[in-house]
Amino acid sequence: MERNFGSSIGICFSKYATFSGRAPRAEFWWFYLFQIIVNVALSAIEAATGTGAFSAISGLFSLAILLPNIAVSARRLHDIDRSGWWMLLAFLPVIGWIVLIVWDCTKGTRGPNRFGPENGRIV
């Protein structure tokens, strides 16, 4: 199953707090791009209006996507056959971030692994 921008965002929001299963690279990175685009747009609107009104909206958006962001990150780690607890490496500055980025870019394991079937397919 190929993931595109729209389907990846839809999957991430439909699995809002689902930490089980797997998320392929495309799903993870499309959702990450979505977050960047929305945050840049909200920042641009805030700068253009000169008011702090959009700071609240930006904050609410960040809060609203916090749980799906953690969930898709855990499922992404599951895709490379690692526990979602490895996300705690994010608290290790620089080295932990580099390791997580490399893992997020790594191709998932082929076929089923201990976290489920490949790319969400039922086998």
C-alpha positions in Angstrom: 0.0 0.0 0.0 1.5 3.3 -1.1 1.3 6.2 1.2 0.8 9.7 -0.1 0.5 13.1 1.8 -3.3 13.0 2.3 -3.6 9.3 3.2 -0.7 9.5 5.6 -2.3 12.4 7.5 -5.6 10.6 7.5 -4.0 7.4 8.9 -2.1 9.3 11.6 -5.3 11.1 12.8 -7.4 7.9 12.5 -4.8 6.2 14.7 -4.7 9.2 17.0 -3.5 7.3 20.1 -2.7 3.9 18.5 0.8 2.9 19.6 0.6 -0.7 18.3 1.3 -1.7 14.7 3.8 -0.3 12.2 4.2 2.9 10.2 6.3 2.9 7.1 8.7 5.7 6.4 6.3 7.6 4.0 3.6 7.7 6.6 5.9 9.1 9.3 7.6 11.7 7.0 4.4 12.9 5.3 2.9 13.5 8.8 6.1 15.3 9.8 5.9 17.5 6.7 2.2 18.3 7.5 3.2 19.5 11.0 5.9 21.8 9.5 3.6 23.3 6.9 0.9 24.0 9.4 3.3 25.5 11.9 5.0 27.7 9.2 1.5 28.9 8.0 0.4 29.7 11.5 3.6 31.6 12.2 3.3 33.5 9.0 -0.3 34.5 9.8 0.8 35.6 13.3 3.6 37.7 11.9 1.4 39.3 9.3 -1.3 40.2 11.8 1.1 41.4 14.4 -1.1 40.0 17.1 -0.5 37.2 19.5 -3.9 35.7 18.7 -2.4 33.0 16.5 0.1 32.0 19.3 -2.8 30.4 21.1 -4.0 28.7 17.9 -0.4 27.5 17.2 -0.1 26.2 20.7 -3.5 24.4 20.5 -2.4 22.8 17.2 0.9 21.6 18.7 -1.0 20.2 21.7 -3.6 18.5 19.4 -0.9 16.7 17.3 1.3 15.8 20.3 -0.4 12.4 20.8 -0.6 11.4 17.1 3.0 12.5 16.7 4.2 10.2 19.6 2.0 7.4 18.3 3.4 7.5 14.7 6.9 7.8 16.1 6.4 4.6 18.1 4.8 2.8 15.1 7.8 4.0 13.0 10.2 2.4 15.4 8.1 -0.8 15.4 8.5 -0.9 11.6 12.3 -1.4 12.1 11.6 -3.9 14.9 12.4 -1.6 17.8 10.4 -0.8 20.8 8.7 2.6 21.0 10.5 3.2 24.2 13.6 4.0 22.1 11.9 7.4 21.6 13.3 8.3 25.0 16.6 8.8 23.2 15.2 12.2 22.2 16.1 13.3 25.8 19.8 12.6 25.0 20.8 15.8 23.1 22.4 15.5 19.7 23.5 11.9 19.8 20.0 10.6 20.6 18.5 12.9 18.0 20.9 11.6 15.3 20.2 8.0 16.2 16.4 8.6 16.0 16.7 10.4 12.6 18.8 7.6 11.2 16.2 5.0 12.4 13.4 7.1 11.0 15.1 7.0 7.6 15.8 3.3 7.8 13.7 1.0 5.7 11.4 -1.2 7.7 11.8 -4.9 8.2 10.5 -7.0 5.3 7.5 -9.2 6.1 5.9 -9.5 9.5 7.8 -8.7 12.7 6.9 -8.9 16.4 4.8 -5.7 16.0 2.7 -6.8 13.1 2.5 -7.3 9.3 4.5 -5.1 6.9 3.0 -1.7 6.0 -0.2 -2.6 7.8 -1.0 -5.5 5.4 -2.8 -8.4 6.9 -1.0 -11.7 6.2 
